[in-house]
């Protein structure tokens, strides 16, 4: 099966000018399964998925892959692995598995949550995790009333809350999420996100670091000045920490037309990034806009379905909206 998958990927994404680049996206790798985070792979699942990816694709660091995509010199079945946000398990759990498979990854860090921070969505998720069984009334925030009992009911409830809260005003969103966390008696989570020292440790393992703004906003809901400052500050803090240029950027949430627009691609180019990734599915071909590179992750649990999902992704037509050059 592995040989068949490799042959299929090479046929759909040949080497050279006709090559295509598949970029896989992850967020966390848990040490063990968590019923409150059912979509996040644990170490065993990630090891299995990474084995399939490494056996089917030619893995490259994203920066190198982008340069070779533009030059028309990608190998057949080229792919890169990325992680978003900056969770501590990226170093403690994911990195050893990557190393075991001889793979590297690019870690896109939202700098505002380094060193003991917690993202707004994790405020909500952890609040629902620790809330007592019964009714959770969020009507004061216009977020409904939820009956929570077992993990499945908690996941369903917080999923609905996150979907609505995501597109609140940025400052309001953070404030509401903190208030929900406080209402459940939720304390700090100092070990949830990476520390500055852990980012340095990832880089020392030859992992690539990219920017993901400072506070993970929906850029499209911000003024242009504030959005550009988010991008600038996140990049500057990483460059100060690492002592090197940060060339790659990931749009928070990453849906073109809803979470970011062509304006933000222009900002990224103006700030000095060389490429940016979205969360639109598909694979990038030569001539693709380097500031709208697609990403996806197949969650299929069998090698056959994994190969089919990857082949469908390679066959998907591009949905990019061309970003025009800026002066």
Secondary structure, DSSP 4 states (H G I P E B T S, - for coil): -HHHHHHHHHHHS-SGGG-EEEEEEE---BSS--TTSTTS-BHHHHHHHHHHHHHHSEE--HHHHHHHHHHT-PPTTEEEEEEEE-BTHIIIIIHHHHHHTT---EEEE-GGGTTT---HHHHHHHHHHHSPSEEEE-GGGT--EEEE-SHHHHHHHHHHHHHHHTTS-HHHHHHHHHHHHHHTT----TTTB--HHHHHHHHHTT-EEEE--SS---GGGS-HHHHHHHHHHHHHHHHHHHSS---EEE-SS--BTTTB-HHHHHHHHHHT-SEEE-S--S-EETT--TTSB--B----SSHHHHHHHHHHHHHSPP---PPPP--
